[in-house]
Amino acid sequence: MNKSNLLRIKGIIETSKNIEQCMESLNLDTYSSFICFYCLLDEGIFSYEPEEDYEFLIKTVFYLQILYQKLSPSKKKLYRQKLQKMRKLYKDYISFVDSYNKEYYKKVFLCLENLLNNKKKVIEEIQSEDNLYELLYEVIFSLKSLEYLDVLIEKIPNIVNSKQDEIPIFLKVLEAYLNDVKMEKVENKNSYYSRVLNKFLHEETFDLTNQMRDIILNNLNDFLSGYKNISKEDLEMIKNIIAHIKKQCAIDNYNIDKSEYVLSKRDLHSLEKFNKMVDKRVFLKEYIITIDDSNSQVLDDGISIFKLENGNILFKVHIADPLAIFPYKSDVIKDAKNRTTTIYKQDEPIQMLPSILGSNKLSLMEDRKRLAKSFCFEYNQESGIVNFYIENTLINVNKRYTYDEVNELYKKGGTNKLESEMFLLYDEIVTYLKKVFQNAKLYEEIKQENIIGHHQKMNSFSENLVSYFMMFTGYMTAKYFSDNKLPFVYRCHQFDPKWQQLLDEYKMLLDSKESKKLLTEIKAMFPKSYYSRENTGHMGLKIPYYSHITSPLRRFADILNMHALNICYFQIPRDKELYKLEQEINLTCSYLNMQSNSIDEYLAKMKVKK
């Protein structure tokens, strides 16, 4: 590369605000730009003037790393070792720079902050392990700015887990803090490094490997044994770190994965099938609504209702269909199987599916076309349900209601003719379903008491509407599979028949002042429901069959039952397929039941609600 070209490119790099502007000025594509930056460093790293070219070198390496992440896997493999050698030379070469050159690092950080705020694509592409580690290292140890650290963690939460050569930056900060304690430089309450450690420990994404946890715990215990003259504040800080790491170990023992699954290329390719699937589905043009809490993000069920020409009422439950897009053996479904369910904590839920799916692409959002399975029930006032069938559909939710909104509209009789007729029909069906599930109120009350620790009334119109519609869907689907002797995941519940008399007595007292106390007593002897391929009925609901199928965005059992539907309902299954499905259900039921107990223990230990 001749001198004139070198000067021209240097000028472009130094004046560019970001990599896109730089590439545009160079008029080069990604790979050509990468080669250009690589040659600049490879040929000239020893010819640059240290003081004059320092900022140029930093910026060139930064751009080179961004471009490297954009290369194809084959080209990355070709240049990986070369870049590692170059990185070492580069670090050695600029090591003369005064580590207190804060003004420069401020410029670098502000430049990156601008990228983070305005270039979301760039964020995803610069998150290589080394790049993030170096950036965080400079912010913590050179800039020593808690304000910058806050912004960086807010923009890239997972940066707190950055490591180099398998050593997490958390360990480096801990070593710096312990060194301050040994040197008695500052008290803990004013210690910079103790505040950095607290930021790491309180970040939801912060995690360490089991090996690193053991190393840190041993180091801290050795430190406490070797240094007796530790201030009260420092002693409390060290004990807090030990307690936090032990708590993480306890969480891991329950196999709770708190991280969010990142869609693979194969998963992203599956998402692209949506438009193709749309043409193959029956598009329902009826008025569909969802009813959820105002803060709900995952909407996996909707309902609709209308009168047929024969005078019967047709009501439907529409359920989000993740398997319409992602095959049962896909990576995202396998990950959901490992998690088994969404865990509802006090602060924020641990979602079974990544938020881009559960809260967006698959969620039954208002005015969005969504692939669904529609469970259809034709009701006759004299005969009850006269027809039941399931369809693969394309739906569009017309209106999202909250429970309170529905209750208010129900009291007023609706605000227009459509709502008035709709609520009258829903009221008639709810009255019918109450007779089907005459014992459901007692069971739901006990279950709620058992799960969240306080009495929750479930007798408002909107709550009954959603609860009974979903239970009825689970009941009728389980009945179909049981009647046809097909493999399925049943939700079973059994208890000693002699308890029935006690339950009936408690049922009569549910509305009294003693109801909470009675429920607290009864929950101790009321057994948990469980999943099984063998149907044994659901005594809590007083029905011979029951299943979970209405929450596939939050429970894996529902996904597995949708898989069973695809095999056994929407096609004629072969013996080989039935055998494989039976094996899959048997193994998965055992895992779901085991993991359910593990999650209950985890939530009890963490003192959070399920």
C-alpha positions as CSV (number, residue, x, y, z in Angstrom):
1,M,0.0,0.0,0.0
2,N,1.7,3.2,-1.1
3,K,2.1,6.3,1.1
4,S,-0.5,8.4,-0.6
5,N,-3.2,5.7,-0.3
6,L,-2.2,5.2,3.4
7,L,-2.6,8.9,4.1
8,R,-6.0,9.0,2.3
9,I,-7.3,6.0,4.2
10,K,-6.0,7.3,7.5
11,G,-7.8,10.6,6.9
12,I,-11.1,8.8,6.1
13,I,-10.8,6.7,9.3
14,E,-9.9,9.6,11.6
15,T,-12.8,11.8,10.3
16,S,-15.5,9.0,10.1
17,K,-18.1,8.9,12.8
18,N,-18.9,5.2,12.4
19,I,-18.0,2.2,10.3
20,E,-20.9,2.7,7.8
21,Q,-19.7,6.2,7.0
22,C,-16.1,5.0,6.7
23,M,-17.1,2.2,4.3
24,E,-19.1,4.6,2.2
25,S,-16.2,7.0,1.9
26,L,-13.8,4.1,1.0
27,N,-16.4,2.8,-1.5
28,L,-15.7,-0.7,-0.5
29,D,-17.9,-3.7,0.5
30,T,-17.5,-5.5,3.9
31,Y,-14.8,-8.0,2.9
32,S,-12.8,-5.5,0.9
33,S,-13.0,-3.0,3.8
34,F,-11.8,-5.8,6.2
35,I,-8.8,-6.5,4.0
36,C,-8.1,-2.8,3.8
37,F,-8.0,-2.4,7.6
38,Y,-6.1,-5.6,8.0
39,C,-3.4,-4.5,5.6
40,L,-3.2,-1.1,7.3
41,L,-2.3,-2.8,10.6
42,D,-0.3,-5.7,9.3
43,E,1.9,-3.6,7.1
44,G,2.2,-0.5,9.2
45,I,1.8,-1.3,12.9
46,F,5.5,-0.6,13.6
47,S,5.8,2.5,11.3
48,Y,3.1,4.6,12.9
49,E,4.2,7.4,15.3
50,P,3.0,6.4,18.8
51,E,1.7,9.7,20.0
52,E,0.3,10.9,16.7
53,D,-1.3,7.7,15.5
54,Y,-2.6,6.3,18.8
55,E,-6.2,7.3,18.2
56,F,-6.0,6.1,14.6
57,L,-4.8,2.7,15.8
58,I,-7.5,2.3,18.4
59,K,-10.2,3.3,15.9
60,T,-8.8,1.0,13.2
61,V,-8.8,-2.0,15.5
62,F,-12.3,-1.2,16.6
63,Y,-13.6,-1.1,13.1
64,L,-11.6,-4.2,12.1
65,Q,-13.4,-6.1,14.9
66,I,-16.8,-5.0,13.7
67,L,-16.1,-6.0,10.1
68,Y,-14.7,-9.4,11.3
69,Q,-18.1,-10.2,12.9
70,K,-19.7,-9.6,9.5
71,L,-17.6,-12.1,7.6
72,S,-18.7,-15.5,6.6
73,P,-17.7,-18.4,8.8
74,S,-15.1,-19.6,6.3
75,K,-13.4,-16.2,6.1
76,K,-13.5,-15.9,9.9
77,K,-11.7,-19.2,10.2
78,L,-9.1,-18.0,7.7
79,Y,-8.2,-14.9,9.6
80,R,-8.9,-15.9,13.2
81,Q,-5.3,-16.9,14.1
82,K,-3.8,-14.0,12.1
83,L,-5.9,-11.5,14.0
84,Q,-5.0,-13.1,17.4
85,K,-1.3,-12.5,16.6
86,M,-2.0,-9.0,15.4
87,R,-4.0,-8.2,18.5
88,K,-1.0,-9.2,20.7
89,L,1.3,-6.9,18.7
90,Y,-1.2,-4.1,18.8
91,K,-1.5,-4.4,22.6
92,D,2.2,-4.5,23.1
93,Y,2.8,-1.6,20.8
94,I,0.3,0.8,22.5
95,S,1.2,-0.3,26.1
96,F,3.3,2.8,26.5
97,V,0.2,5.0,26.6
98,D,-0.5,6.5,30.1
99,S,-3.4,4.5,31.6
100,Y,-4.8,7.8,32.9
101,N,-5.4,9.2,29.5
102,K,-9.1,9.6,30.4
103,E,-10.0,12.2,27.8
104,Y,-9.3,9.8,25.0
105,Y,-11.3,7.0,26.5
106,K,-14.2,9.4,27.1
107,K,-14.2,10.1,23.4
108,V,-14.2,6.4,22.5
109,F,-17.0,5.6,24.9
110,L,-19.2,8.5,23.7
111,C,-18.6,7.3,20.2
112,L,-19.7,3.8,21.2
113,E,-22.7,5.1,23.2
114,N,-23.8,6.9,20.0
115,L,-23.6,3.6,18.1
116,L,-25.6,1.9,20.9
117,N,-28.3,4.5,20.8
118,N,-28.7,4.9,17.1
119,K,-27.3,1.7,15.4
120,K,-29.1,-1.2,16.8
121,K,-27.7,-3.5,14.1
122,V,-24.2,-2.5,15.0
123,I,-24.8,-3.5,18.6
124,E,-25.5,-7.1,17.6
125,E,-22.5,-7.2,15.4
126,I,-19.9,-5.8,17.8
127,Q,-20.7,-8.1,20.6
128,S,-17.6,-10.4,20.3
129,E,-16.2,-11.6,23.6
130,D,-12.8,-9.8,23.3
131,N,-14.3,-6.5,22.1
132,L,-16.8,-6.3,25.0
133,Y,-14.2,-7.3,27.5
134,E,-11.8,-4.6,26.4
135,L,-14.5,-2.0,26.4
136,L,-15.7,-2.9,29.8
137,Y,-12.1,-3.2,31.2
138,E,-11.3,0.4,30.0
139,V,-14.6,1.8,31.5
140,I,-14.0,0.1,34.9
141,F,-10.2,0.4,35.3
142,S,-9.2,3.4,33.2
143,L,-12.3,5.7,33.1
144,K,-13.5,4.5,36.6
145,S,-16.9,5.9,35.7
146,L,-19.9,4.4,37.4
147,E,-22.1,6.6,35.2
148,Y,-20.6,5.1,32.0
149,L,-20.8,1.6,33.5
150,D,-24.5,2.1,34.1
151,V,-25.2,3.1,30.5
152,L,-23.1,0.2,29.2
153,I,-24.9,-2.4,31.3
154,E,-28.3,-0.9,30.4
155,K,-27.4,-1.2,26.6
156,I,-25.7,-4.6,26.7
157,P,-26.8,-6.4,30.0
158,N,-24.8,-9.5,29.2
159,I,-21.6,-7.5,29.1
160,V,-21.3,-8.2,32.9
161,N,-20.3,-11.8,31.9
162,S,-17.4,-10.7,29.7
163,K,-14.3,-12.8,30.0
164,Q,-10.9,-13.1,28.4
165,D,-9.0,-16.4,28.4
166,E,-11.9,-17.9,30.4
167,I,-11.2,-15.3,33.2
168,P,-14.4,-13.2,33.9
169,I,-13.9,-9.5,34.4
170,F,-15.8,-9.9,37.7
171,L,-12.8,-11.7,39.1
172,K,-10.5,-8.8,38.0
173,V,-12.8,-6.4,39.8
174,L,-12.9,-8.6,42.9
175,E,-9.1,-8.8,43.0
176,A,-8.8,-5.0,42.7
177,Y,-11.3,-4.6,45.6
178,L,-9.6,-7.1,47.8
179,N,-6.3,-5.4,47.1
180,D,-7.8,-2.1,48.3
181,V,-9.0,-3.8,51.4
182,K,-5.5,-5.3,52.1
183,M,-3.9,-1.9,51.5
184,E,-6.6,-0.2,53.7
185,K,-6.9,2.5,51.0
186,V,-10.6,3.3,51.6
187,E,-13.5,2.2,53.7
188,N,-16.0,-0.1,52.0
189,K,-18.8,2.4,52.0
190,N,-16.7,4.8,49.8
191,S,-15.0,2.0,47.8
192,Y,-15.3,2.4,44.0
193,Y,-14.7,-1.3,43.3
194,S,-17.2,-2.4,45.9
195,R,-19.9,-0.4,44.1
196,V,-18.8,-1.9,40.8
197,L,-19.2,-5.4,42.3
198,N,-22.6,-4.5,43.6
199,K,-23.7,-3.5,40.1
200,F,-22.6,-6.9,38.8
201,L,-24.3,-8.9,41.6
202,H,-27.6,-7.1,41.2
203,E,-27.7,-7.5,37.4
204,E,-30.3,-10.1,36.4
205,T,-28.1,-11.5,33.6
206,F,-24.9,-11.9,35.7
207,D,-23.7,-15.5,35.9
208,L,-20.6,-17.5,36.5
209,T,-19.5,-21.0,35.7
210,N,-19.5,-23.6,38.5
211,Q,-15.7,-23.8,38.3
212,M,-15.3,-20.0,38.6
213,R,-17.7,-19.9,41.5
214,D,-15.6,-22.5,43.4
215,I,-12.5,-20.5,42.7
216,I,-14.0,-17.3,44.0
217,L,-15.6,-18.9,47.1
218,N,-12.2,-20.5,47.9
219,N,-10.4,-17.2,47.4
220,L,-12.8,-15.3,49.6
221,N,-12.7,-17.9,52.4
222,D,-8.9,-17.9,52.3
223,F,-9.0,-14.1,52.4
224,L,-11.2,-14.0,55.4
225,S,-8.9,-16.6,57.1
226,G,-5.7,-14.6,56.3
227,Y,-6.8,-11.1,57.1
228,K,-8.3,-10.5,60.5
229,N,-8.3,-6.7,60.6
230,I,-11.2,-6.2,58.1
231,S,-13.6,-3.4,58.7
232,K,-17.2,-4.2,59.5
233,E,-18.3,-2.8,56.1
234,D,-15.8,-4.8,54.1
235,L,-16.6,-8.0,56.1
236,E,-20.3,-7.5,55.3
237,M,-19.5,-6.9,51.6
238,I,-17.5,-10.1,51.3
239,K,-20.1,-12.1,53.1
240,N,-22.7,-10.7,50.7
241,I,-20.6,-11.8,47.7
242,I,-20.3,-15.3,49.1
243,A,-24.0,-15.5,49.8
244,H,-24.9,-14.4,46.3
245,I,-22.6,-16.9,44.7
246,K,-24.0,-19.7,46.9
247,K,-27.5,-18.6,45.9
248,Q,-26.6,-18.9,42.2
249,C,-25.3,-22.4,42.9
250,A,-28.6,-23.3,44.6
251,I,-30.5,-22.0,41.6
252,D,-28.5,-24.1,39.2
253,N,-29.2,-27.2,41.3
254,Y,-32.8,-26.8,40.4
255,N,-32.0,-26.6,36.6
256,I,-33.5,-23.2,36.2
257,D,-32.2,-21.5,33.1
258,K,-32.7,-17.7,33.5
259,S,-31.1,-16.8,30.2
260,E,-33.2,-16.1,27.2
261,Y,-32.8,-18.5,24.2
262,V,-31.4,-16.8,21.2
263,L,-32.9,-17.8,17.9
264,S,-30.6,-19.8,15.7
265,K,-30.3,-19.3,11.9
266,R,-32.5,-22.4,11.4
267,D,-35.1,-20.8,13.8
268,L,-35.0,-17.5,11.9
269,H,-35.5,-19.4,8.7
270,S,-38.5,-21.1,10.1
271,L,-40.0,-17.7,11.0
272,E,-39.8,-16.8,7.3
273,K,-42.3,-19.6,6.5
274,F,-45.1,-17.5,8.0
275,N,-46.2,-15.9,4.7
276,K,-46.2,-19.4,3.0
277,M,-48.3,-20.8,5.8
278,V,-50.9,-18.0,5.6
279,D,-52.1,-19.2,2.2
280,K,-52.7,-22.7,3.5
281,R,-54.9,-21.7,6.4
282,V,-58.6,-21.0,6.8
283,F,-58.9,-17.3,7.5
284,L,-61.6,-16.6,10.2
285,K,-63.4,-13.3,9.7
286,E,-65.4,-13.5,12.9
287,Y,-65.1,-11.1,15.8
288,I,-62.3,-12.5,18.0
289,I,-61.3,-11.1,21.4
290,T,-58.6,-11.7,24.0
291,I,-59.1,-11.2,27.8
292,D,-56.0,-10.8,29.9
293,D,-54.4,-8.6,32.6
294,S,-53.4,-5.2,31.5
295,N,-49.7,-6.0,32.0
296,S,-49.8,-9.4,30.2
297,Q,-47.3,-9.6,27.3
298,V,-47.8,-13.3,26.3
299,L,-51.3,-13.7,24.8
300,D,-51.9,-17.3,23.7
301,D,-55.7,-17.6,23.7
302,G,-58.6,-15.8,22.2
303,I,-62.3,-16.5,22.0
304,S,-65.3,-15.8,19.6
305,I,-69.0,-16.6,19.6
306,F,-72.0,-16.2,17.3
307,K,-75.4,-17.8,16.5
308,L,-75.8,-20.2,13.7
309,E,-78.7,-20.3,11.3
310,N,-80.1,-23.4,13.0
311,G,-80.3,-21.4,16.3
312,N,-77.4,-23.1,17.9
313,I,-74.5,-21.2,19.4
314,L,-71.0,-21.7,18.0
315,F,-68.2,-20.7,20.4
316,K,-64.5,-21.1,19.7
317,V,-61.3,-21.0,21.6
318,H,-58.3,-19.9,19.4
319,I,-54.9,-20.9,20.6
320,A,-51.5,-19.7,19.3
321,D,-49.8,-22.4,17.3
322,P,-46.0,-22.4,17.6
323,L,-45.6,-25.7,15.8
324,A,-47.1,-24.2,12.7
325,I,-43.8,-22.3,12.3
326,F,-41.3,-24.3,14.3
327,P,-41.1,-28.1,13.9
328,Y,-41.3,-30.1,17.0
329,K,-37.6,-31.1,16.7
330,S,-36.4,-27.5,16.1
331,D,-33.9,-25.9,18.5
332,V,-36.4,-23.4,19.9
333,I,-38.9,-26.1,20.8
334,K,-36.1,-28.3,22.3
335,D,-35.1,-25.3,24.5
336,A,-38.8,-24.8,25.6
337,K,-38.9,-28.5,26.5
338,N,-35.8,-28.1,28.7
339,R,-37.4,-25.1,30.5
340,T,-40.9,-26.8,30.7
341,T,-42.8,-23.6,31.7
342,T,-42.7,-19.9,32.2
343,I,-41.8,-19.2,35.8
344,Y,-43.6,-16.2,37.3
345,K,-41.4,-14.4,39.9
346,Q,-42.2,-11.3,41.9
347,D,-39.9,-9.1,39.7
348,E,-39.9,-10.5,36.2
349,P,-41.0,-13.8,34.7
350,I,-38.5,-16.3,33.3
351,Q,-40.1,-17.0,29.9
352,M,-40.3,-20.4,28.4
353,L,-40.0,-19.0,24.9
354,P,-37.9,-16.1,23.9
355,S,-39.7,-12.7,24.1
356,I,-39.5,-12.1,20.3
357,L,-41.8,-15.1,20.0
358,G,-43.9,-15.3,23.2
359,S,-44.5,-11.6,23.4
360,N,-44.4,-10.8,19.7
361,K,-44.4,-13.1,16.7
362,L,-46.6,-15.8,18.1
363,S,-48.6,-13.8,20.6
364,L,-52.3,-13.1,19.7
365,M,-51.9,-9.4,19.5
366,E,-54.6,-7.1,18.4
367,D,-55.0,-6.5,14.7
368,R,-52.2,-9.0,13.7
369,K,-52.6,-12.1,11.6
370,R,-51.6,-15.1,13.6
371,L,-51.6,-18.9,12.9
372,A,-53.7,-20.7,15.4
373,K,-55.6,-23.9,16.3
374,S,-59.3,-23.1,16.7
375,F,-61.3,-25.4,19.0
376,C,-64.9,-25.2,17.9
377,F,-68.0,-26.1,20.0
378,E,-71.6,-26.1,18.8
379,Y,-74.0,-25.7,21.7
380,N,-77.7,-26.5,21.7
381,Q,-79.8,-25.3,24.7
382,E,-81.6,-28.7,25.1
383,S,-78.8,-31.1,24.2
384,G,-75.6,-29.3,25.3
385,I,-72.6,-29.7,23.0
386,V,-73.7,-31.3,19.7
387,N,-70.6,-30.9,17.7
388,F,-66.8,-30.5,18.5
389,Y,-64.0,-30.1,15.9
390,I,-60.6,-28.4,15.6
391,E,-59.2,-26.4,12.7
392,N,-55.9,-25.0,11.7
393,T,-56.7,-21.4,11.1
394,L,-55.4,-17.9,10.4
395,I,-57.0,-15.4,12.8
396,N,-57.0,-11.7,13.5
397,V,-57.8,-10.5,17.0
398,N,-60.3,-7.6,16.7
399,K,-60.1,-6.4,20.3
400,R,-57.9,-6.9,23.4
401,Y,-59.9,-6.6,26.6
402,T,-58.7,-6.6,30.2
403,Y,-60.7,-8.5,32.9
404,D,-61.9,-5.2,34.4
405,E,-63.0,-3.8,31.1
406,V,-65.1,-7.0,30.4
407,N,-66.7,-6.9,33.8
408,E,-67.6,-3.2,33.4
409,L,-69.1,-3.8,29.9
410,Y,-70.9,-6.9,31.1
411,K,-72.6,-4.8,33.8
412,K,-73.6,-2.1,31.3
413,G,-74.8,-4.7,28.7
414,G,-72.1,-3.5,26.2
415,T,-71.6,-0.2,24.4
416,N,-73.0,-1.3,21.1
417,K,-75.2,-3.9,19.5
418,L,-72.3,-6.3,18.7
419,E,-71.0,-6.2,22.3
420,S,-74.5,-6.6,23.8
421,E,-75.3,-9.7,21.7
422,M,-71.8,-11.1,22.3
423,F,-72.0,-10.8,26.1
424,L,-75.5,-12.3,26.2
425,L,-74.2,-15.4,24.3
426,Y,-71.1,-15.6,26.5
427,D,-73.3,-15.4,29.6
428,E,-75.5,-18.3,28.3
429,I,-72.4,-20.5,27.7
430,V,-70.8,-19.7,31.0
431,T,-74.0,-20.7,32.8
432,Y,-73.8,-24.1,30.9
433,L,-70.1,-24.6,31.7
434,K,-70.6,-23.9,35.4
435,K,-72.8,-27.0,35.5
436,V,-70.1,-29.0,33.8
437,F,-67.4,-27.8,36.2
438,Q,-69.6,-27.6,39.4
439,N,-66.6,-28.4,41.6
440,A,-64.1,-26.2,39.7
441,K,-64.5,-23.2,41.9
442,L,-63.3,-25.1,45.0
443,Y,-60.4,-26.6,43.1
444,E,-59.3,-23.3,41.6
445,E,-59.5,-21.6,45.0
446,I,-57.4,-24.3,46.6
447,K,-54.9,-24.2,43.7
448,Q,-54.6,-20.4,43.9
449,E,-54.1,-20.5,47.6
450,N,-51.4,-23.2,47.2
451,I,-49.5,-21.3,44.5
452,I,-49.6,-17.6,45.5
453,G,-50.2,-17.7,49.2
454,H,-53.3,-15.5,49.3
455,H,-57.0,-15.9,48.7
456,Q,-58.0,-14.8,45.2
457,K,-61.7,-14.7,44.3
458,M,-62.4,-16.1,40.9
459,N,-66.1,-15.5,40.5
460,S,-66.3,-12.3,38.4
461,F,-67.8,-12.7,34.9
462,S,-64.6,-12.2,33.0
463,E,-62.6,-14.6,35.2
464,N,-65.3,-17.3,34.9
465,L,-65.5,-16.8,31.2
466,V,-61.8,-17.3,30.5
467,S,-61.4,-20.0,33.2
468,Y,-64.3,-22.2,32.0
469,F,-63.6,-21.8,28.3
470,M,-60.0,-22.9,28.8
471,M,-60.9,-25.8,31.1
472,F,-63.6,-27.0,28.7
473,T,-61.2,-27.0,25.8
474,G,-58.8,-29.1,27.8
475,Y,-61.6,-31.4,28.8
476,M,-63.1,-31.9,25.4
477,T,-59.7,-32.5,23.7
478,A,-58.7,-35.0,26.3
479,K,-62.0,-36.8,25.9
480,Y,-61.5,-37.0,22.1
481,F,-58.1,-38.7,22.6
482,S,-59.3,-41.0,25.4
483,D,-62.4,-42.1,23.4
484,N,-60.2,-42.8,20.3
485,K,-57.4,-44.5,22.4
486,L,-54.7,-42.2,21.0
487,P,-51.5,-41.1,22.8
488,F,-51.9,-37.9,24.7
489,V,-50.7,-36.0,27.8
490,Y,-53.4,-36.0,30.4
491,R,-53.5,-33.7,33.4
492,C,-54.5,-36.0,36.2
493,H,-55.5,-35.4,39.8
494,Q,-56.3,-38.0,42.5
495,F,-57.0,-38.1,46.2
496,D,-58.5,-40.3,48.8
497,P,-62.3,-40.5,48.3
498,K,-62.8,-40.1,52.1
499,W,-61.6,-36.5,51.7
500,Q,-64.6,-35.7,49.5
501,Q,-66.9,-35.2,52.5
502,L,-64.4,-32.7,54.0
503,L,-64.1,-30.9,50.6
504,D,-67.9,-30.6,50.4
505,E,-68.0,-29.1,53.9
506,Y,-65.3,-26.6,53.0
507,K,-67.1,-25.7,49.8
508,M,-70.2,-24.6,51.8
509,L,-68.0,-22.3,53.9
510,L,-65.9,-20.7,51.1
511,D,-67.6,-17.4,51.4
512,S,-67.3,-17.2,55.2
513,K,-64.7,-15.2,57.1
514,E,-63.0,-18.5,57.9
515,S,-62.5,-19.5,54.3
516,K,-58.8,-18.4,54.1
517,K,-58.0,-20.4,57.2
518,L,-59.8,-23.4,55.9
519,L,-58.1,-23.2,52.5
520,T,-54.7,-23.0,54.3
521,E,-55.5,-26.2,56.2
522,I,-56.9,-28.1,53.2
523,K,-54.0,-27.3,50.9
524,A,-51.7,-29.4,53.1
525,M,-53.7,-32.6,52.2
526,F,-54.7,-31.6,48.7
527,P,-52.2,-33.4,46.3
528,K,-50.7,-31.8,43.2
529,S,-51.9,-32.6,39.7
530,Y,-49.5,-34.4,37.4
531,Y,-48.9,-35.3,33.8
532,S,-49.4,-38.8,32.5
533,R,-50.0,-40.7,29.3
534,E,-52.4,-43.0,31.2
535,N,-55.7,-41.2,31.9
536,T,-56.9,-41.5,35.5
537,G,-59.3,-38.6,35.6
538,H,-59.2,-35.3,37.4
539,M,-60.9,-35.6,40.8
540,G,-60.4,-31.9,41.7
541,L,-62.5,-30.9,38.8
542,K,-64.8,-33.9,39.0
543,I,-64.3,-34.8,35.4
544,P,-63.1,-38.1,33.8
545,Y,-60.6,-36.4,31.4
546,Y,-58.5,-33.3,31.4
547,S,-55.5,-31.8,29.6
548,H,-53.4,-28.7,29.2
549,I,-53.5,-27.4,25.7
550,T,-54.5,-23.7,25.8
551,S,-51.1,-22.1,26.8
552,P,-48.5,-23.3,24.4
553,L,-46.5,-20.1,24.7
554,R,-46.1,-20.7,28.5
555,R,-46.3,-24.5,29.1
556,F,-44.5,-27.2,27.2
557,A,-47.1,-29.8,28.0
558,D,-49.5,-27.8,25.7
559,I,-46.9,-27.8,22.9
560,L,-46.6,-31.6,23.2
561,N,-50.3,-32.0,23.0
562,M,-50.4,-29.8,19.9
563,H,-47.8,-32.2,18.5
564,A,-50.2,-35.1,19.3
565,L,-53.0,-33.2,17.5
566,N,-50.8,-32.8,14.4
567,I,-50.1,-36.5,14.3
568,C,-53.4,-38.0,15.4
569,Y,-56.1,-35.5,14.5
570,F,-55.0,-33.7,11.4
571,Q,-53.7,-36.8,9.7
572,I,-54.1,-40.6,9.8
573,P,-51.2,-41.8,12.0
574,R,-49.0,-44.8,11.1
575,D,-48.2,-47.3,13.8
576,K,-44.5,-46.2,13.8
577,E,-45.6,-42.6,14.4
578,L,-47.9,-43.6,17.2
579,Y,-45.2,-45.7,18.8
580,K,-42.7,-42.8,18.7
581,L,-45.3,-40.4,20.1
582,E,-46.0,-42.8,23.0
583,Q,-42.3,-42.9,23.8
584,E,-42.0,-39.2,23.6
585,I,-45.0,-38.6,25.9
586,N,-43.8,-41.1,28.5
587,L,-40.3,-39.6,28.8
588,T,-41.5,-36.0,28.6
589,C,-44.2,-36.5,31.3
590,S,-41.6,-37.9,33.7
591,Y,-39.4,-34.9,33.0
592,L,-42.3,-32.4,33.3
593,N,-43.4,-33.8,36.7
594,M,-39.8,-33.9,38.0
595,Q,-39.1,-30.3,36.8
596,S,-42.4,-29.1,38.3
597,N,-41.3,-30.3,41.7
598,S,-37.9,-28.7,41.2
599,I,-39.5,-25.4,40.2
600,D,-41.7,-25.4,43.3
601,E,-38.7,-26.0,45.5
602,Y,-36.8,-23.2,43.7
603,L,-39.6,-20.7,44.1
604,A,-40.0,-21.6,47.8
605,K,-36.3,-21.1,48.3
606,M,-36.2,-17.8,46.4
607,K,-39.4,-16.7,48.3
608,V,-41.2,-15.7,45.1
609,K,-44.6,-16.6,43.7
610,K,-45.2,-19.1,40.9
